[in-house]
Amino acid sequence: FNVNKKNVAFNSSAAWIYGQQNGKLTNNDFNTAFNVDLNKNIRRLYYWGIVNLTSSYSLNINHQFQGGGGIGYNIINKPTIEIVVSDGLLYERSSLKIDSVTNDNYQTLRNSLRIRHRWVINNIITWDGMHFWQPSLVKFDDYIIRSTSNISIKLKKWLSLTSSVTYNKLSRTNRENLLISFGLTAE
């Protein structure tokens, strides 16, 4: 769900990925995020805030809360092409499964660097992505990488064929995943 006004943009998303291979659970991952951008549509430099909740079987995250804010910069902000870089601070509170018997409950402050891009070709093909690098400010070898790229091909005004590639890495649990999906998107 997104609301985009002149001075403020509010975005929310939720995703659930479930998978099995050879009868064994591989994914039961849930993520929801709420973010707000202030003055993004009227200035190159803008402010943002985010709240993110995650649980991930594949990354050994029992639950994770992240909340924070920062500044963003519109390198290009046109209807057919957008490139945005943002940086800020996040407070994180997590419960991780380190091994079959050990849970790690901790808090940290993270830097959150994000690159977002979107390119629309002839109003038919859209390529977009969002890429994060989130190192802890307390321990540099504690970091999170999240990267998603999507391509959509419009079949009708309201219907698109969509494919997505997502890569996640959580250094604290030494886990990573690569997810490829495809399907239809109705708007």
C-alpha positions in Angstrom: 0.0 0.0 0.0 1.5 3.4 -1.0 0.3 7.0 -0.7 2.3 9.6 -2.6 1.6 13.3 -2.0 3.7 16.3 -2.9 5.4 16.7 0.6 5.1 13.2 1.9 5.1 9.6 0.7 4.1 6.6 2.8 4.9 3.1 1.7 4.1 -0.2 3.3 4.9 -3.8 2.2 4.5 -7.3 3.4 5.9 -10.5 2.0 5.8 -14.2 3.0 7.9 -16.8 1.3 7.3 -20.5 2.1 9.2 -23.4 0.5 10.0 -27.0 0.8 12.4 -29.2 -1.0 12.4 -33.0 -0.8 9.8 -32.7 2.0 12.1 -30.5 4.1 11.2 -26.9 5.1 13.6 -24.4 3.4 11.7 -21.1 3.8 9.1 -19.7 6.1 10.1 -16.1 5.9 8.0 -13.0 6.7 8.8 -9.4 6.3 6.8 -6.2 6.7 8.0 -2.6 6.4 6.5 0.8 6.8 8.4 3.9 5.7 7.8 7.6 5.2 9.7 10.0 3.0 9.4 13.8 3.7 9.9 16.3 0.9 11.2 13.6 -1.5 9.1 14.8 -4.4 10.0 18.5 -4.1 13.7 18.4 -3.1 16.8 16.5 -4.0 17.7 16.1 -0.3 14.9 14.6 1.8 14.3 12.8 5.1 13.1 9.3 5.7 11.9 7.0 8.5 11.3 3.2 8.6 10.0 0.4 10.8 10.8 -3.1 9.7 9.7 -6.5 11.2 11.3 -9.8 10.0 11.2 -13.5 10.8 13.1 -15.9 8.6 13.6 -19.6 8.9 16.2 -19.6 6.1 18.3 -16.9 7.8 17.8 -18.2 11.3 16.0 -15.0 12.5 13.4 -15.8 15.1 12.3 -12.2 15.1 13.9 -8.9 14.2 12.8 -5.3 14.7 14.5 -2.3 13.0 13.5 1.3 13.3 15.2 4.5 12.4 15.7 7.3 10.0 18.1 9.4 7.9 18.5 11.4 4.8 18.2 10.5 1.1 19.4 12.1 -2.1 17.5 12.0 -5.4 20.3 11.7 -8.0 17.6 11.4 -10.8 13.9 11.6 -10.1 11.9 11.6 -13.3 8.8 9.6 -14.3 10.8 7.1 -16.4 14.1 6.9 -14.4 14.9 7.2 -10.7 18.1 6.7 -8.8 18.1 7.4 -5.1 20.9 7.0 -2.4 20.0 7.2 1.3 21.8 6.7 4.5 20.8 6.7 8.2 20.8 5.0 11.5 18.7 2.0 12.6 18.1 0.6 16.1 17.8 -3.2 15.9 16.5 -5.7 18.4 16.9 -9.3 17.3 16.5 -12.9 18.4 18.6 -15.2 16.2 19.1 -19.0 16.2 22.8 -19.5 16.1 22.7 -23.3 16.2 20.2 -26.0 17.2 20.4 -25.1 20.9 21.6 -21.5 21.1 19.5 -18.4 20.7 21.2 -14.9 20.6 19.1 -12.0 21.8 20.8 -8.7 21.2 20.4 -5.0 20.3 22.7 -2.9 18.1 22.8 0.4 16.2 23.3 0.0 12.4 24.2 2.3 9.6 21.8 1.7 6.7 23.0 2.5 3.2 20.4 2.1 0.5 20.5 2.4 -3.3 17.2 2.4 -5.1 16.7 2.5 -8.9 13.8 2.3 -11.3 13.8 2.5 -15.1 10.7 2.4 -17.3 11.2 1.6 -21.0 8.4 2.7 -23.4 5.9 2.3 -20.6 6.1 -1.5 -21.2 9.2 -2.7 -19.3 10.0 -1.7 -15.8 13.3 -2.6 -14.1 13.7 -1.7 -10.4 15.6 -2.6 -7.4 16.5 -1.8 -3.8 19.8 -2.7 -2.2 20.9 -2.4 1.4 24.2 -2.7 3.3 23.7 -2.5 7.1 26.8 -2.9 9.2 26.6 -2.7 13.0 28.3 0.4 14.5 29.4 -1.7 17.4 31.0 -4.7 15.6 32.0 -4.3 11.9 31.8 -8.0 11.1 28.1 -7.9 12.1 26.4 -6.9 8.9 23.2 -7.5 6.8 23.0 -7.4 3.0 19.6 -7.2 1.3 19.2 -6.9 -2.5 16.1 -7.2 -4.7 15.8 -6.6 -8.4 12.6 -6.9 -10.4 11.6 -6.8 -14.0 8.0 -6.4 -15.2 6.7 -6.6 -18.7 3.2 -5.0 -19.2 0.8 -7.4 -20.9 -2.2 -5.1 -20.4 -2.6 -1.7 -18.8 -3.4 -3.4 -15.4 -1.5 -6.8 -15.8 2.2 -7.5 -16.0 4.5 -10.5 -16.1 7.0 -10.0 -13.2 10.2 -11.7 -12.2 12.3 -11.0 -9.1 15.7 -11.9 -7.8 16.4 -11.5 -4.0 19.7 -12.1 -2.2 20.0 -11.8 1.6 23.0 -12.4 3.9 23.1 -12.2 7.7 26.7 -12.4 8.9 25.8 -13.0 12.6 24.1 -16.4 11.7 26.4 -17.0 8.7 23.3 -17.6 6.6 22.3 -16.4 3.1 19.6 -17.1 0.6 19.0 -16.5 -3.1 15.3 -16.4 -4.2 14.1 -16.2 -7.8 10.4 -15.8 -8.4 8.1 -15.0 -11.3 4.4 -14.5 -11.7 1.7 -12.0 -12.6 1.1 -8.6 -11.1 -2.3 -6.8 -11.2 -2.5 -3.1 -10.5 
